[in-house]
Amino acid sequence: MGVQQNKPLNSQNVADALQKYNLKKTAVQKALDSLSDSGQISFKEYGKQKIYIAWQDQFNIPNSEELEQMKKENSKLQEELEKQNKAIGEVEAEIRALQSNLTLEQIRIKETKLKAEVKEMEERLAKLSEGTALVNPEDRKAVEEIQGLVKSED
């Protein structure tokens, strides 16, 4: 915790930060005292409160040349990340386009249905061209019943 933030902390600060790991303040206090006893961190007492401090010599602090090199490396990595994200976007777009297309099986089923519809329409057209009126039996019966009702009302 202190190493990540590099600032003095008391046991309550550390316990609050580690609360998501179900660590209680007493366990954190014992761990901090143990680290202090082993010389990995130091502490100062202010009345009843102890402030824990990470030893600064344990950190590898880069010089300006190393920082510049790190910035360049970071910039290269950012560019590479942008390229990768762009490539991912293109692939995802292609996947969406392919998923919106019909599969071969779906195409064959649709083709069969359309061929059947075309055949039915061609047969109907042939009958109409011959001058034969096409009325299915249900429609004919319905019309006859309507005509029968109209005649009976007169």
Buried (B, 14 or more C-beta within 10 A) or exposed (E): BBEEEEEBBBBEBBBBBBEEEEBEBEBBBEBBBEBBEEEEBEBEEEEEEBBBBBEEEEEEEEEEEEEEEEEEEEEEEEEEEEEEEEEEEEEEEEEEEEEEEEEEEEEEEEEEEEEEEEEEEEEEEEEEEEEEEEEEEEEEEEEEEEEEEEEEEE
